[in-house]
């Protein structure tokens, strides 16, 4: 036998060690809850929004770029959809999944934006 036949194949052991370490890492992350699995309720959320209050003492600064979304009132609830022509719409809700009500004929009592 030659010396080459008696030497262990270190590449094989390094590869197996890497794979074993990867499996242990994923199992550890799963055990401690760092891997988050989506739920059905998470799939329903498309985007989150913020409400900016209109204070007469301060200037309201908003981006001049359009959002690409439009809102409309249907059956007393505010719905939103993208402006890209897709027939997808969603009901706007608060943190507790309560629909935001709207009135099609409601107009502000005073001038909001000057």
PyMOL commands that set and color helices and strands:
alter all, ss='L'
color gray80, all
select helices_A, chain A and resi 3-6+10-31+40-44
alter helices_A, ss='H'
color red, helices_A
select strands_A, chain A and resi 69-74+77-82+89-91
alter strands_A, ss='S'
color yellow, strands_A
deselect
rebuild
show_as cartoon
